[in-house]
Amino acid sequence: MAFHAAVPNTVGRLGSLLEAFLPWLGLAVPMLLVVALLRRSATALVALLLPVAVWANLFGGLLLPEDGGPHDITVIQHNVSDENTDPAGTAEALIDAGPELIALEELTSSALPLYERTLAPTYPYHAVEGTVGLWSKYPLADVRPLDIKPRGIGEGWNRGLRSSAHTPWGEVAVHVAHLPSVRLRLSGFDSGYRDESARLLGEAIAAEELDEVILLGDLNGTVDDRGLAPVTSQMNPPTRDFAFSWPAAFPVSRIDHVMTRSATVTDVRTLPATGSDHLPIAVGIRLAS
């Protein structure tokens, strides 16, 4: 837990695999406690204090009530799933949370009209590129696709967009991205496409001319995963938290993210399940005045 960055990624990307489920390493503590009690070993009990201290240092604070202070806007990030059978109900659930910005991924040609029709009365401005979209209460401008397609993926793969939103606090760049999925194979943790797409996304963020940037997306990795370093190194990701978003039936990891540059994330929470295999993520953001 403490030195996960030292685990090499050269063989099967084991380091990234470990970092995808880092908080769950704490489950080793109760297992070791049982063994220590069965062996009646005082030495083992004392030694157990080390992993307990490490876990508490990394994640213990997340068990305490969080007060990140006031926020200016609320945004929602949600992979709605291309197998969602209730797009209208999903859209209505997101509206009920009252965000100013909504980013959606895995939009299909058949479901898109339902999302557009349901969201339009509350969010008059929206942009869609490929399978990702952005809905806003603020006017949008300079909408264009983000080129985050890795080499080797066929034409027609378009899962990124960039727009600017005219907010009461000034112009804010909004990037929406859906990075490629990762797979656990016999050869190890297959994240090559995801890592290349993260590099391209990082380059796009570095080239962004507006100071304030909000990134929303399904990045298929946690903030600890070194494969996302080209992105996380430039942004202000929220601290580690237990707002796990995937899979919706039993969330074990948060791969859906809202990150900022020159702005502050004040709180992160999950919303109730929709028709997707991901939970929606609602985030408060304080913009620079």
Disulfide bonds with the S-S distance in Angstrom:
none
